Amino acid sequence: MSNTCDYCRSDAKRLTQEEAEHELKSLIGWSLIAENQERLMLQRQFPFPDFASALHFTNQVGEFAEQVGHHPDLYTAWGNVTVVWYTHKIKGVQVGDFLCAKETDRIYSQG
């Protein structure tokens, strides 16, 4: 993977609600959330048996994000991590966010 995100450009195509819902069908456990009725984001909560496991996953996702130069919002708590992918520069989601969600799922499945 490159060190820069090809999708984190202000001219990246922001997906419409309909396009995002179509892309969402390729993911399991993720949902689209809307902030202020306009900014779509991808969100999923991942369960863990304890805080140490949740923190380890958070760090793995963080390392992936640094590698690709595209960063999610990560909320780590005892027993779960919530991951939110969206592209800040376009105030919404684009194809790259869905690819990052798939990689997040891969990281989780490798536990």
Secondary structure as UniProt FT lines:
FT   TURN            6..7
FT   TURN            10..11
FT   HELIX           17..24
FT   TURN            25..26
FT   STRAND          31..35
FT   TURN            36..38
FT   STRAND          39..47
FT   HELIX           51..68
FT   STRAND          73..77
FT   TURN            78..79
FT   STRAND          80..85
FT   HELIX           88..90
FT   HELIX           95..110
//
